[in-house]
């Protein structure tokens, strides 16, 4: 007779997601995972294929969360307000756009520079590629609508937004305080606003 699970898989992955986001992949050992996530090393090995397998599952779950919170609103918008709103929301301690532990994809990108794990890189690269494509599409739609100047480079704008999100996440994580990136965000909001057609233009 098969041994019954004493844990909920989805709940375990959600706890792992939060634990890896706070501590990183390398820092979080198996014993700590057992304590925080609430599953034993046997289950980690047999159910998830080990620590790395659990980490990848946790990243996929985080990817679903961040896609819904960030990518989808950008893909569905046709004006720059969505970017301003997302950046401003990142300064709210109650918001989970970045949070004081930053972005799991960004944290992992930095960590994976040493790990050189291709499976992990595939997940992080896919997210940042989706972000670039979403912002590029948004700027193109806004230009067609006339709410963004025609001379604004869509690809460059997307790279700028990606860079701001990444920098804000690093600053927040380093300070343990989402408001630490207020100056950066305010300058980014000013820059994004400058992409709009001037009200005094003929």
Protein Blocks (a to p, Z undefined) as FASTA:
>chain_A
ZZddfbdfklmmmmmmmmmmmnojmlmcfklmmmmnopafklmmmmnopjklmmmmmmmm
mmmmmmmmmmmmmmmpcbfklmmmmmmmmmpmkbcklopnlpfklmmmmmmmmnopaklm
mmmmmmmmmmmmmmmmmmmmmmmnopacfklcfklmmmmmmmmmmmmmmmmmmnopaklm
mmmmmmmmmmmmmmpccfkbZZ
